[in-house]
C-alpha cells in the first residue's frame, strides 16, 4: 500500500516535471498563437516615395525623389488564426510623411515638397515558420486602400486622395513573458495614378513657375517602405 502510494507520488512528480520542461522548451507564452482572435498595436517609421513618369513631350527634363525622409506610423492590429501557419490580419494604419520631388536640370526653383497623411486599410495573409524557442520568422503579403487626409489643393503638385496598393514584407515574432514583439519590414506599391493634372484641378491661384511643377509630370504612383514594431 505504501509502495503504491510512493509510486503514484513519483509518477505525479515526473509528470509535473515533464510539463514544466515542455513549457520551458517552448519558451515564453507557449499557447499565445493558439488564440482564434487577438489584438495589438504598431509603431514605426516610414519612407514615402513616388514612381514618377515625366511628361514625354518635354524630353530634356525629368523628375525624381532623390532623398527619402523618415515619417511616423501608428496602427491597430486584428489577427484571425486560420491554421497553425496562416493568419489573416487587418491593420488600419495612419502614416505621416513628406516627399520632395526634384526636377532636372536643376534651377533656382527645382523642387516641391508634398506632405501626406494616408490612412491605410489593408488585409494581409501572414505565413509563419515553425517556432524555435522565443523566435518565429514570417512573411506577409496583402493590400488594400488608402485615403490621403493631407491633400493640399494649394500645392503645385496635387495628389488624388484615393489609392489602391499591394504590400509585402518579412518579420519575426519575439516572445516575451507578457507580450509578443515583432519587428516587421514592408514595402508597398500603388496601382493607380494619383497625380492630378492641371486641367483637372483649380489652378488659377498658382503662378506660372508653380504650374511648371505639374506640367513636367505625367504620372505618379505611390511607393512606401515601412519598418514597424508590432506589440501583440
N, CA, C and O of each residue as an XYZ file, in Angstrom:
928
protein
N       0.831     -1.206      0.000
C       0.000      0.000      0.000
C       0.861      1.249      0.000
O       0.629      2.186     -0.764
N       1.873      1.243      0.884
C       2.790      2.373      0.960
C       3.577      2.504     -0.321
O       3.833      3.606     -0.805
N       3.968      1.326     -0.879
C       4.744      1.327     -2.133
C       3.909      1.918     -3.267
O       4.402      2.719     -4.061
N       2.632      1.512     -3.335
C       1.760      2.048     -4.387
C       1.589      3.551     -4.252
O       1.549      4.278     -5.245
N       1.486      4.016     -2.980
C       1.357      5.453     -2.744
C       2.612      6.190     -3.191
O       2.531      7.259     -3.795
N       3.770      5.615     -2.891
C       5.037      6.226     -3.311
C       5.143      6.264     -4.829
O       5.611      7.246     -5.406
N       4.698      5.173     -5.476
C       4.745      5.111     -6.938
C       3.868      6.209     -7.555
O       4.263      6.883     -8.506
N       2.665      6.368     -6.984
C       1.761      7.394     -7.525
C       2.359      8.784     -7.371
O       2.298      9.604     -8.286
N       2.948      9.043     -6.182
C       3.566     10.349     -5.961
C       4.735     10.565     -6.910
O       4.937     11.660     -7.436
N       5.500      9.498     -7.118
C       6.657      9.588     -8.019
C       6.202      9.896     -9.449
O       6.790     10.732    -10.135
N       5.130      9.194     -9.889
C       4.631      9.411    -11.242
C       4.080     10.830    -11.404
O       4.253     11.459    -12.448
N       3.413     11.323    -10.353
C       2.893     12.695    -10.408
C       4.025     13.716    -10.506
O       3.936     14.700    -11.241
N       5.107     13.452     -9.733
C       6.265     14.346     -9.781
C       6.901     14.338    -11.164
O       7.230     15.395    -11.704
N       7.075     13.148    -11.743
C       7.666     13.019    -13.079
C       6.788     13.709    -14.117
O       7.281     14.395    -15.013
N       5.445     13.510    -13.974
C       4.518     14.130    -14.921
C       4.589     15.656    -14.838
O       4.601     16.350    -15.855
N       4.635     16.159    -13.600
C       4.726     17.612    -13.409
C       6.037     18.152    -13.954
O       6.058     19.216    -14.573
N       7.126     17.435    -13.735
C       8.414     17.865    -14.282
C       8.393     17.862    -15.800
O       8.963     18.740    -16.447
N       7.723     16.856    -16.356
C       7.630     16.785    -17.818
C       6.885     17.976    -18.390
O       7.295     18.547    -19.401
N       5.763     18.361    -17.727
C       5.017     19.530    -18.182
C       5.852     20.791    -18.078
O       5.829     21.639    -18.970
N       6.595     20.910    -16.978
C       7.441     22.088    -16.773
C       8.523     22.181    -17.837
O       8.771     23.258    -18.378
N       9.164     21.065    -18.138
C      10.221     21.059    -19.148
C       9.663     21.357    -20.531
O      10.291     22.048    -21.334
N       8.445     20.812    -20.804
C       7.836     21.066    -22.104
C       7.534     22.544    -22.285
O       7.823     23.123    -23.332
N       6.951     23.149    -21.256
C       6.651     24.583    -21.332
C       7.918     25.397    -21.464
O       7.951     26.386    -22.196
N       8.974     24.988    -20.754
C      10.242     25.709    -20.815
C      10.863     25.600    -22.195
O      11.438     26.563    -22.703
N      10.743     24.396    -22.817
C      11.346     24.213    -24.140
C      10.629     25.054    -25.191
O      11.241     25.448    -26.184
N       9.331     25.335    -24.987
C       8.592     26.140    -25.930
C       8.848     27.631    -25.729
O       8.484     28.439    -26.584
N       9.462     28.003    -24.624
C       9.761     29.400    -24.376
C       8.606     30.129    -23.735
O       7.709     29.518    -23.155
N       8.641     31.456    -23.846
C       7.593     32.287    -23.265
C       6.285     32.151    -24.035
O       6.287     31.854    -25.230
N       5.173     32.370    -23.347
C       3.837     32.364    -23.947
C       3.629     31.174    -24.897
O       3.403     31.379    -26.089
N       3.702     29.947    -24.393
C       3.668     28.774    -25.276
C       2.356     28.592    -26.037
O       2.345     27.932    -27.076
N       1.245     29.160    -25.547
C      -0.054     28.934    -26.180
C      -0.637     30.202    -26.810
O      -1.800     30.209    -27.215
N       0.142     31.252    -26.896
C      -0.402     32.514    -27.387
C      -0.845     32.424    -28.846
O      -1.798     33.096    -29.241
N      -0.169     31.607    -29.648
C      -0.516     31.508    -31.062
C      -1.730     30.625    -31.313
O      -2.176     30.508    -32.454
N      -2.273     30.003    -30.277
C      -3.459     29.158    -30.427
C      -4.758     29.956    -30.326
O      -5.833     29.410    -30.572
N      -4.674     31.233    -29.969
C      -5.881     32.050    -29.850
C      -6.511     32.262    -31.223
O      -5.818     32.511    -32.209
N      -7.843     32.160    -31.267
C      -8.540     32.363    -32.536
C      -8.408     33.799    -33.018
O      -8.127     34.041    -34.192
N      -8.610     34.753    -32.113
C      -8.514     36.177    -32.445
C      -7.700     36.877    -31.363
O      -7.899     36.632    -30.173
N      -6.799     37.733    -31.770
C      -6.110     38.584    -30.800
C      -5.858     39.952    -31.422
O      -5.970     40.135    -32.634
N      -5.514     40.916    -30.555
C      -5.382     42.302    -30.977
C      -4.021     42.856    -30.556
O      -3.312     42.257    -29.747
N      -3.678     44.002    -31.119
C      -2.424     44.652    -30.767
C      -2.348     46.029    -31.406
O      -3.333     46.546    -31.934
N      -1.162     46.606    -31.345
C      -0.932     47.901    -31.972
C       0.483     47.942    -32.530
O       1.322     47.111    -32.184
N       0.737     48.912    -33.393
C       2.049     49.018    -34.039
C       2.525     50.464    -34.031
O       1.730     51.399    -34.130
N       3.840     50.628    -33.911
C       4.507     51.918    -34.028
C       5.675     51.744    -34.994
O       6.313     50.691    -35.020
N       5.951     52.764    -35.780
C       7.044     52.587    -36.719
C       7.434     53.850    -37.451
O       6.932     54.939    -37.177
N       8.345     53.672    -38.392
C       8.796     54.752    -39.267
C       8.537     54.345    -40.708
O       8.564     53.163    -41.050
N       8.286     55.349    -41.552
C       8.051     55.079    -42.967
C       8.917     55.980    -43.829
O       9.367     57.041    -43.397
N       9.138     55.537    -45.049
C       9.875     56.308    -46.046
C       9.025     56.323    -47.319
O       8.961     55.329    -48.042
N       8.384     57.442    -47.579
C       7.493     57.561    -48.730
C       8.262     57.931    -49.984
O       9.233     58.687    -49.941
N       7.809     57.381    -51.099
C       8.477     57.601    -52.384
C       7.409     57.664    -53.477
O       6.237     57.373    -53.238
N       7.833     58.045    -54.669
C       6.970     58.056    -55.843
C       7.600     57.220    -56.950
O       8.821     57.184    -57.106
N       6.753     56.558    -57.703
C       7.136     56.101    -59.025
C       6.736     57.210    -59.989
O       5.549     57.506    -60.122
N       7.703     57.830    -60.665
C       7.448     59.043    -61.444
C       7.627     58.785    -62.939
O       8.617     58.194    -63.372
N       6.649     59.242    -63.712
C       6.766     59.275    -65.172
C       6.705     60.735    -65.598
O       5.689     61.402    -65.404
N       7.791     61.228    -66.178
C       7.835     62.623    -66.611
C       7.027     62.814    -67.887
O       6.707     61.857    -68.592
N       6.708     64.060    -68.161
C       5.952     64.397    -69.365
C       6.776     64.019    -70.600
O       7.871     64.550    -70.787
N       6.270     63.109    -71.451
C       7.070     62.674    -72.618
C       7.283     63.777    -73.649
O       8.173     63.667    -74.492
N       6.478     64.844    -73.594
C       6.637     65.944    -74.553
C       7.811     66.847    -74.202
O       8.239     67.665    -75.016
N       8.335     66.694    -72.971
C       9.466     67.527    -72.543
C      10.661     66.609    -72.331
O      10.902     66.136    -71.220
N      11.399     66.363    -73.389
C      12.430     65.332    -73.397
C      13.683     65.737    -72.637
O      14.465     64.869    -72.249
N      13.896     67.009    -72.417
C      15.129     67.457    -71.771
C      14.995     67.629    -70.262
O      15.919     68.116    -69.609
N      13.867     67.239    -69.709
C      13.659     67.381    -68.268
C      13.208     66.052    -67.678
O      12.635     65.210    -68.369
N      13.475     65.882    -66.396
C      12.964     64.716    -65.679
C      12.827     65.063    -64.204
O      13.349     66.079    -63.746
N      12.126     64.219    -63.469
C      11.876     64.465    -62.055
C      12.029     63.159    -61.291
O      11.760     62.080    -61.821
N      12.466     63.271    -60.033
C      12.595     62.083    -59.192
C      12.689     62.507    -57.726
O      13.007     63.652    -57.407
N      12.403     61.549    -56.853
C      12.598     61.740    -55.422
C      13.995     61.229    -55.106
O      14.239     60.023    -55.147
N      14.911     62.134    -54.792
C      16.312     61.732    -54.602
C      16.658     61.447    -53.152
O      17.626     60.738    -52.880
N      15.884     61.989    -52.212
C      16.158     61.784    -50.787
C      14.875     61.299    -50.115
O      13.827     61.929    -50.249
N      14.956     60.176    -49.390
C      13.816     59.647    -48.660
C      13.857     60.147    -47.220
O      14.821     59.899    -46.496
N      12.805     60.854    -46.812
C      12.732     61.407    -45.461
C      11.876     60.507    -44.579
O      10.826     60.036    -45.018
N      12.306     60.259    -43.339
C      11.523     59.385    -42.453
C      10.256     60.067    -41.970
O      10.238     61.270    -41.708
N       9.188     59.271    -41.854
C       7.926     59.715    -41.284
C       7.531     58.791    -40.145
O       8.289     57.899    -39.764
N       6.347     59.010    -39.609
C       5.883     58.264    -38.439
C       4.628     57.479    -38.791
O       3.797     57.948    -39.568
N       4.489     56.278    -38.217
C       3.337     55.413    -38.470
C       2.800     54.867    -37.159
O       3.570     54.532    -36.259
N       1.476     54.778    -37.049
C       0.833     54.180    -35.883
C      -0.405     53.434    -36.365
O      -1.145     53.927    -37.216
N      -0.623     52.240    -35.814
C      -1.737     51.438    -36.295
C      -2.273     50.481    -35.258
O      -1.701     50.321    -34.179
N      -3.387     49.842    -35.599
C      -4.024     48.826    -34.774
C      -3.969     47.486    -35.500
O      -3.917     47.441    -36.729
N      -3.981     46.392    -34.731
C      -3.842     45.045    -35.297
C      -5.012     44.178    -34.849
O      -5.321     44.095    -33.660
N      -5.659     43.532    -35.820
C      -6.637     42.478    -35.541
C      -6.180     41.234    -36.288
O      -6.005     41.268    -37.506
N      -5.987     40.133    -35.561
C      -5.396     38.922    -36.137
C      -6.358     37.750    -35.952
O      -6.820     37.485    -34.843
N      -6.655     37.048    -37.055
C      -7.515     35.862    -37.045
C      -6.681     34.642    -37.427
O      -6.070     34.612    -38.495
N      -6.658     33.641    -36.553
C      -5.893     32.415    -36.803
C      -6.674     31.516    -37.758
O      -7.809     31.135    -37.472
N      -6.057     31.178    -38.899
C      -6.672     30.283    -39.873
C      -6.229     28.840    -39.670
O      -7.040     27.915    -39.729
N      -4.943     28.662    -39.434
C      -4.413     27.343    -39.083
C      -3.075     27.548    -38.382
O      -2.742     28.664    -37.984
N      -2.320     26.485    -38.234
C      -1.082     26.556    -37.452
C      -0.079     27.550    -38.037
O       0.693     28.163    -37.300
N      -0.091     27.707    -39.360
C       0.922     28.538    -40.006
C       0.371     29.818    -40.634
O       1.144     30.711    -40.979
N      -0.941     29.921    -40.786
C      -1.519     31.008    -41.572
C      -2.475     31.839    -40.728
O      -3.309     31.309    -39.994
N      -2.332     33.176    -40.853
C      -3.202     34.120    -40.154
C      -3.695     35.179    -41.125
O      -2.992     35.561    -42.061
N      -4.916     35.648    -40.887
C      -5.485     36.768    -41.632
C      -5.458     37.993    -40.732
O      -5.926     37.943    -39.594
N      -4.907     39.098    -41.241
C      -4.723     40.284    -40.404
C      -5.339     41.524    -41.063
O      -5.267     41.709    -42.278
N      -5.938     42.353    -40.230
C      -6.450     43.656    -40.651
C      -5.773     44.698    -39.779
O      -5.926     44.691    -38.558
N      -5.017     45.606    -40.417
C      -4.186     46.542    -39.651
C      -4.378     47.969    -40.148
O      -3.521     48.473    -40.875
N      -5.460     48.634    -39.788
C      -5.606     50.047    -40.164
C      -4.478     50.881    -39.558
O      -4.218     50.824    -38.356
N      -3.814     51.658    -40.421
C      -2.606     52.387    -40.004
C      -2.635     53.807    -40.550
O      -3.034     54.044    -41.690
N      -2.207     54.739    -39.722
C      -2.102     56.142    -40.111
C      -0.631     56.498    -40.270
O       0.170     56.298    -39.357
N      -0.285     57.027    -41.441
C       1.097     57.393    -41.747
C       1.214     58.913    -41.882
O       0.306     59.577    -42.382
N       2.341     59.444    -41.430
C       2.660     60.859    -41.612
C       4.005     60.929    -42.336
O       4.979     60.322    -41.893
N       4.062     61.666    -43.447
C       5.326     61.733    -44.168
C       5.340     62.809    -45.244
O       4.313     63.404    -45.568
N       6.530     63.042    -45.788
C       6.751     64.015    -46.857
C       7.505     63.355    -47.996
O       8.262     62.404    -47.807
N       7.268     63.899    -49.202
C       8.044     63.505    -50.381
C       8.460     64.770    -51.117
O       7.643     65.656    -51.366
N       9.725     64.841    -51.458
C      10.231     66.002    -52.192
C      10.602     65.577    -53.600
O      11.460     64.717    -53.797
N       9.951     66.186    -54.574
C      10.255     65.899    -55.977
C      11.268     66.919    -56.464
O      11.036     68.125    -56.377
N      12.383     66.437    -56.972
C      13.426     67.296    -57.540
C      13.375     67.224    -59.061
O      13.172     66.157    -59.641
N      13.560     68.365    -59.688
C      13.463     68.464    -61.146
C      14.847     68.735    -61.730
O      15.642     69.482    -61.160
N      15.118     68.117    -62.874
C      16.414     68.247    -63.540
C      16.192     68.622    -64.994
O      15.244     68.126    -65.602
N      17.036     69.489    -65.588
C      18.208     70.129    -64.969
C      17.803     71.095    -63.865
O      16.730     71.697    -63.912
N      18.671     71.234    -62.874
C      18.367     71.999    -61.676
C      18.387     73.501    -61.962
O      19.155     73.988    -62.792
N      17.504     74.225    -61.238
C      17.440     75.683    -61.343
C      17.167     76.229    -59.948
O      17.253     75.492    -58.966
N      16.838     77.514    -59.851
C      16.590     78.097    -58.535
C      15.382     77.455    -57.861
O      15.415     77.163    -56.666
N      14.322     77.237    -58.626
C      13.117     76.595    -58.090
C      13.028     75.193    -58.700
O      12.321     74.964    -59.681
N      13.768     74.265    -58.086
C      13.920     72.956    -58.708
C      13.272     71.826    -57.922
O      13.484     70.661    -58.255
N      12.481     72.132    -56.877
C      11.885     71.061    -56.080
C      10.567     71.511    -55.472
O      10.315     72.705    -55.305
N       9.732     70.534    -55.145
C       8.465     70.792    -54.474
C       8.257     69.685    -53.445
O       8.515     68.512    -53.714
N       7.786     70.081    -52.258
C       7.554     69.120    -51.180
C       6.059     68.858    -51.039
O       5.246     69.782    -51.020
N       5.716     67.567    -50.940
C       4.319     67.154    -50.819
C       4.149     66.402    -49.501
O       4.785     65.371    -49.284
N       3.301     66.914    -48.634
C       3.014     66.248    -47.362
C       1.811     65.324    -47.532
O       0.848     65.655    -48.223
N       1.886     64.164    -46.892
C       0.811     63.184    -46.996
C       0.482     62.621    -45.617
O       1.364     62.425    -44.781
N      -0.802     62.367    -45.399
C      -1.255     61.687    -44.179
C      -2.229     60.589    -44.609
O      -3.433     60.712    -44.385
N      -1.723     59.524    -45.221
C      -2.635     58.467    -45.667
C      -3.056     57.553    -44.518
O      -2.234     57.139    -43.701
N      -4.350     57.251    -44.472
C      -4.831     56.206    -43.589
C      -5.015     54.956    -44.453
O      -5.798     54.958    -45.402
N      -4.291     53.899    -44.116
C      -4.267     52.683    -44.923
C      -5.127     51.606    -44.266
O      -5.088     51.420    -43.050
N      -5.900     50.902    -45.085
C      -6.815     49.869    -44.598
C      -6.499     48.559    -45.318
O      -7.209     48.180    -46.250
N      -5.437     47.864    -44.894
C      -5.015     46.654    -45.599
C      -5.449     45.356    -44.905
O      -5.644     45.310    -43.690
N      -5.591     44.314    -45.715
C      -5.725     42.944    -45.231
C      -4.470     42.184    -45.656
O      -3.982     42.355    -46.774
N      -3.949     41.342    -44.756
C      -2.745     40.571    -45.039
C      -2.968     39.098    -44.763
O      -3.793     38.720    -43.931
N      -2.215     38.272    -45.480
C      -2.023     36.873    -45.120
C      -0.621     36.756    -44.538
O       0.360     37.133    -45.179
N      -0.535     36.236    -43.332
C       0.744     36.072    -42.643
C       1.069     34.582    -42.560
O       0.328     33.808    -41.955
N       2.183     34.192    -43.174
C       2.619     32.791    -43.138
C       3.850     32.677    -42.238
O       4.893     33.266    -42.521
N       3.717     31.918    -41.160
C       4.779     31.809    -40.157
C       5.495     30.467    -40.261
O       4.885     29.450    -40.592
N       6.785     30.476    -39.977
C       7.570     29.244    -39.913
C       7.324     28.571    -38.562
O       6.585     29.094    -37.727
N       7.942     27.415    -38.353
C       7.873     26.758    -37.055
C       8.556     27.634    -35.999
O       9.577     28.270    -36.259
N       7.978     27.646    -34.833
C       8.563     28.412    -33.737
C       9.793     27.697    -33.182
O       9.777     26.484    -32.972
N      10.843     28.454    -32.952
C      12.066     27.939    -32.337
C      12.340     28.748    -31.078
O      12.817     29.881    -31.152
N      12.039     28.170    -29.929
C      12.231     28.896    -28.679
C      11.342     30.116    -28.623
O      10.117     30.004    -28.655
N      11.952     31.275    -28.541
C      11.201     32.528    -28.476
C      11.265     33.321    -29.776
O      11.109     34.542    -29.773
N      11.498     32.614    -30.900
C      11.600     33.272    -32.197
C      10.714     32.546    -33.203
O      10.628     31.318    -33.202
N      10.056     33.325    -34.061
C       9.244     32.727    -35.131
C       9.192     33.681    -36.319
O       8.403     34.626    -36.305
N      10.006     33.462    -37.338
C      10.002     34.350    -38.509
C       8.752     34.120    -39.368
O       8.114     33.069    -39.303
N       8.430     35.122    -40.162
C       7.253     35.010    -41.025
C       7.395     35.930    -42.233
O       8.227     36.837    -42.258
N       6.562     35.670    -43.226
C       6.414     36.552    -44.387
C       4.961     37.009    -44.432
O       4.067     36.334    -43.921
N       4.740     38.162    -45.049
C       3.399     38.736    -45.065
C       3.145     39.355    -46.429
O       4.037     39.943    -47.040
N       1.903     39.209    -46.894
C       1.530     39.769    -48.194
C       0.059     40.149    -48.162
O      -0.755     39.464    -47.543
N      -0.275     41.246    -48.834
C      -1.662     41.668    -48.887
C      -1.809     42.963    -49.652
O      -1.035     43.249    -50.566
N      -2.800     43.739    -49.279
C      -3.054     45.006    -49.945
C      -4.353     45.604    -49.462
O      -5.061     45.027    -48.637
N      -4.651     46.777    -49.995
C      -5.868     47.442    -49.559
C      -6.021     48.795    -50.207
O      -5.534     49.036    -51.311
N      -6.708     49.676    -49.499
C      -6.988     51.016    -49.990
C      -6.439     52.030    -48.993
O      -6.417     51.776    -47.789
N      -5.998     53.173    -49.496
C      -5.544     54.258    -48.625
C      -6.250     55.544    -49.013
O      -6.568     55.771    -50.181
N      -6.489     56.379    -48.015
C      -7.130     57.678    -48.219
C      -6.208     58.741    -47.631
O      -5.933     58.735    -46.431
N      -5.740     59.637    -48.463
C      -4.805     60.669    -48.023
C      -5.573     61.828    -47.389
O      -6.310     62.548    -48.064
N      -5.385     61.990    -46.079
C      -6.058     63.066    -45.356
C      -5.297     64.389    -45.457
O      -5.796     65.424    -45.013
N      -4.105     64.362    -46.031
C      -3.274     65.562    -46.092
C      -3.235     66.227    -47.442
O      -2.339     67.029    -47.704
N      -4.193     65.917    -48.322
C      -4.215     66.517    -49.652
C      -4.375     68.036    -49.562
O      -5.293     68.535    -48.911
N      -3.477     68.760    -50.221
C      -3.474     70.226    -50.172
C      -3.727     70.768    -51.581
O      -2.882     70.632    -52.465
N      -4.878     71.372    -51.780
C      -5.248     71.866    -53.101
C      -4.416     73.060    -53.546
O      -4.442     73.428    -54.721
N      -3.673     73.676    -52.615
C      -2.834     74.811    -52.963
C      -1.417     74.395    -53.336
O      -0.609     75.232    -53.739
N      -1.112     73.109    -53.206
C       0.221     72.639    -53.567
C       0.383     72.623    -55.084
O      -0.565     72.275    -55.787
N       1.552     72.988    -55.611
C       1.755     72.958    -57.067
C       1.530     71.579    -57.670
O       1.137     71.471    -58.832
N       1.773     70.518    -56.893
C       1.504     69.153    -57.349
C       0.403     68.590    -56.461
O       0.600     68.392    -55.262
N      -0.752     68.335    -57.057
C      -1.919     67.865    -56.304
C      -2.081     66.359    -56.471
O      -2.045     65.839    -57.586
N      -2.259     65.662    -55.342
C      -2.451     64.215    -55.360
C      -3.933     63.873    -55.200
O      -4.668     64.557    -54.488
N      -4.349     62.817    -55.867
C      -5.684     62.278    -55.642
C      -5.694     61.559    -54.292
O      -4.726     60.873    -53.962
N      -6.754     61.697    -53.510
C      -6.741     61.122    -52.162
C      -6.879     59.602    -52.125
O      -6.408     58.974    -51.177
N      -7.507     58.998    -53.122
C      -7.788     57.562    -53.079
C      -6.721     56.781    -53.826
O      -6.322     57.144    -54.932
N      -6.264     55.693    -53.198
C      -5.202     54.892    -53.807
C      -5.384     53.435    -53.414
O      -5.786     53.133    -52.290
N      -5.086     52.525    -54.351
C      -5.103     51.090    -54.090
C      -3.674     50.565    -54.226
O      -2.916     51.017    -55.085
N      -3.319     49.616    -53.378
C      -1.924     49.187    -53.361
C      -1.808     47.735    -52.908
O      -2.733     47.169    -52.325
N      -0.652     47.154    -53.192
C      -0.276     45.855    -52.656
C       0.963     46.035    -51.792
O       1.721     46.989    -51.967
N       1.164     45.105    -50.850
C       2.265     45.246    -49.898
C       2.777     43.867    -49.504
O       2.003     42.920    -49.363
N       4.082     43.768    -49.331
C       4.681     42.502    -48.911
C       5.852     42.795    -47.985
O       6.428     43.883    -48.021
N       6.201     41.810    -47.150
C       7.283     42.054    -46.208
C       7.664     40.825    -45.418
O       7.162     39.726    -45.653
N       8.566     41.034    -44.473
C       9.067     39.966    -43.603
C       9.086     40.487    -42.167
O       9.113     41.694    -41.929
N       9.072     39.565    -41.230
C       9.134     39.936    -39.824
C       9.507     38.744    -38.970
O       9.734     37.645    -39.476
N       9.569     38.974    -37.668
C       9.907     37.896    -36.745
C       9.204     38.163    -35.415
O       9.383     39.219    -34.808
N       8.404     37.195    -34.971
C       7.764     37.286    -33.657
C       8.779     36.961    -32.573
O       9.435     35.921    -32.619
N       8.905     37.852    -31.599
C       9.775     37.644    -30.442
C       8.880     37.520    -29.212
O       8.103     38.425    -28.908
N       8.993     36.407    -28.518
C       8.084     36.099    -27.415
C       8.723     36.503    -26.084
O       9.791     36.016    -25.710
N       8.043     37.398    -25.390
C       8.457     37.803    -24.054
C       7.472     37.242    -23.022
O       6.523     36.546    -23.383
N       7.692     37.536    -21.778
C       6.885     36.928    -20.723
C       5.417     37.321    -20.805
O       4.545     36.510    -20.490
N       5.125     38.570    -21.229
C       3.748     39.044    -21.186
C       3.226     39.540    -22.534
O       2.055     39.911    -22.624
N       4.049     39.560    -23.584
C       3.592     40.044    -24.879
C       4.531     39.556    -25.976
O       5.630     39.070    -25.709
N       4.067     39.699    -27.228
C       4.891     39.438    -28.401
C       5.308     40.769    -29.020
O       4.508     41.699    -29.122
N       6.561     40.843    -29.426
C       7.071     41.990    -30.170
C       7.569     41.493    -31.520
O       8.326     40.526    -31.592
N       7.140     42.163    -32.593
C       7.520     41.714    -33.929
C       8.049     42.879    -34.758
O       7.258     43.694    -35.231
N       9.360     42.981    -34.947
C       9.882     43.921    -35.945
C       9.450     43.448    -37.337
O       9.587     42.269    -37.664
N       8.933     44.360    -38.147
C       8.361     43.985    -39.442
C       8.734     45.027    -40.488
O       8.552     46.226    -40.273
N       9.252     44.568    -41.611
C       9.656     45.449    -42.704
C       8.774     45.166    -43.909
O       8.718     44.034    -44.388
N       8.077     46.203    -44.407
C       7.154     46.028    -45.529
C       7.435     47.064    -46.618
O       7.958     48.148    -46.360
N       7.066     46.686    -47.854
C       7.189     47.587    -49.000
C       5.878     47.576    -49.759
O       5.376     46.512    -50.121
N       5.319     48.755    -50.004
C       4.037     48.851    -50.700
C       4.216     49.522    -52.055
O       5.075     50.385    -52.237
N       3.377     49.099    -53.000
C       3.405     49.620    -54.366
C       1.978     49.986    -54.752
O       1.083     49.143    -54.713
N       1.768     51.244    -55.125
C       0.443     51.695    -55.534
C       0.127     51.281    -56.957
O       1.018     51.176    -57.799
N      -1.160     51.044    -57.220
C      -1.600     50.602    -58.541
C      -1.956     51.770    -59.462
O      -1.609     51.754    -60.643
N      -2.648     52.781    -58.931
C      -3.235     53.790    -59.801
C      -2.439     55.098    -59.803
O      -1.654     55.376    -58.896
N      -2.667     55.878    -60.842
C      -2.025     57.186    -60.985
C      -2.693     58.171    -60.023
O      -3.880     58.465    -60.162
N      -1.933     58.679    -59.050
C      -2.503     59.597    -58.061
C      -2.191     61.065    -58.383
O      -2.467     61.949    -57.573
N      -1.626     61.318    -59.545
C      -1.320     62.698    -59.951
C      -2.543     63.344    -60.600
O      -3.187     62.745    -61.461
N      -2.857     64.577    -60.176
C      -3.959     65.338    -60.761
C      -3.384     66.379    -61.718
O      -2.738     67.323    -61.263
N      -3.598     66.241    -63.027
C      -3.050     67.226    -63.980
C      -3.736     68.575    -63.824
O      -4.802     68.683    -63.218
N      -3.103     69.601    -64.384
C      -3.601     70.960    -64.230
C      -5.012     71.145    -64.787
O      -5.807     71.899    -64.226
N      -5.325     70.457    -65.895
C      -6.649     70.643    -66.494
C      -7.748     69.920    -65.730
O      -8.918     70.003    -66.104
N      -7.387     69.208    -64.657
C      -8.369     68.506    -63.838
C      -8.513     69.138    -62.455
O      -9.168     68.564    -61.585
N      -7.922     70.292    -62.240
C      -7.952     70.935    -60.921
C      -8.097     72.440    -61.075
O      -7.977     72.976    -62.177
N      -8.358     73.121    -59.956
C      -8.402     74.573    -59.938
C      -6.976     75.094    -59.741
O      -6.396     74.953    -58.665
N      -6.433     75.686    -60.775
C      -5.036     76.126    -60.732
C      -4.888     77.624    -60.930
O      -3.797     78.106    -61.235
N      -5.987     78.371    -60.758
C      -5.933     79.800    -61.022
C      -5.025     80.561    -60.081
O      -4.486     81.601    -60.461
N      -4.836     80.066    -58.837
C      -4.014     80.774    -57.866
C      -2.531     80.424    -57.980
O      -1.703     81.025    -57.295
N      -2.190     79.473    -58.825
C      -0.792     79.089    -58.997
C      -0.095     80.042    -59.964
O      -0.679     80.479    -60.955
N       1.160     80.355    -59.661
C       1.960     81.177    -60.557
C       2.441     80.327    -61.733
O       2.317     79.102    -61.727
N       2.988     81.000    -62.735
C       3.482     80.279    -63.915
C       4.599     79.307    -63.537
O       4.640     78.186    -64.042
N       5.502     79.729    -62.655
C       6.593     78.848    -62.233
C       6.064     77.663    -61.430
O       6.607     76.563    -61.538
N       5.021     77.860    -60.630
C       4.450     76.753    -59.875
C       3.745     75.750    -60.786
O       3.773     74.547    -60.527
N       3.120     76.238    -61.837
C       2.447     75.343    -62.771
C       3.427     74.424    -63.475
O       3.066     73.322    -63.887
N       4.675     74.877    -63.614
C       5.681     74.053    -64.282
C       5.917     72.731    -63.529
O       6.244     71.714    -64.142
N       5.752     72.755    -62.212
C       5.956     71.533    -61.446
C       4.986     70.427    -61.868
O       5.338     69.247    -61.866
N       3.776     70.817    -62.226
C       2.793     69.837    -62.688
C       2.934     69.536    -64.171
O       2.749     68.397    -64.598
N       3.264     70.567    -64.967
C       3.386     70.370    -66.412
C       4.502     69.392    -66.768
O       4.454     68.741    -67.812
N       5.502     69.290    -65.899
C       6.625     68.389    -66.175
C       6.328     66.943    -65.812
O       7.139     66.053    -66.066
N       5.156     66.709    -65.213
C       4.818     65.353    -64.768
C       3.716     64.755    -65.632
O       2.873     65.462    -66.185
N       3.750     63.415    -65.732
C       2.701     62.699    -66.442
C       1.977     61.700    -65.530
O       0.771     61.490    -65.660
N       2.739     61.078    -64.594
C       2.145     60.039    -63.750
C       2.920     59.920    -62.442
O       4.148     60.001    -62.427
N       2.186     59.726    -61.340
C       2.777     59.447    -60.035
C       2.092     58.231    -59.430
O       0.864     58.167    -59.377
N       2.876     57.279    -58.979
C       2.344     56.139    -58.236
C       3.061     56.075    -56.892
O       4.233     56.434    -56.787
N       2.365     55.626    -55.892
C       2.919     55.640    -54.533
C       3.867     54.472    -54.310
O       3.677     53.381    -54.847
N       4.882     54.725    -53.513
C       5.815     53.714    -53.015
C       6.072     54.026    -51.548
O       6.161     55.196    -51.175
N       6.193     53.007    -50.717
C       6.481     53.278    -49.307
C       7.161     52.076    -48.657
O       6.714     50.937    -48.792
N       8.238     52.358    -47.958
C       8.936     51.374    -47.143
C       8.622     51.668    -45.684
O       8.773     52.803    -45.232
N       8.179     50.638    -44.932
C       7.750     50.842    -43.552
C       8.434     49.840    -42.630
O       8.431     48.637    -42.894
N       9.008     50.336    -41.570
C       9.552     49.489    -40.501
C       8.681     49.719    -39.274
O       8.659     50.816    -38.715
N       7.964     48.680    -38.860
C       7.072     48.796    -37.706
C       7.480     47.817    -36.613
O       8.160     46.821    -36.861
N       7.049     48.130    -35.408
C       7.231     47.253    -34.265
C       5.835     46.928    -33.730
O       5.149     47.784    -33.170
N       5.437     45.677    -33.918
C       4.101     45.237    -33.546
C       4.107     44.681    -32.129
O       4.934     43.839    -31.782
N       3.177     45.162    -31.321
C       3.002     44.678    -29.952
C       1.674     43.946    -29.868
O       0.614     44.535    -30.073
N       1.741     42.631    -29.558
C       0.526     41.806    -29.553
C       0.452     40.979    -28.259
O      -0.498     40.220    -28.065
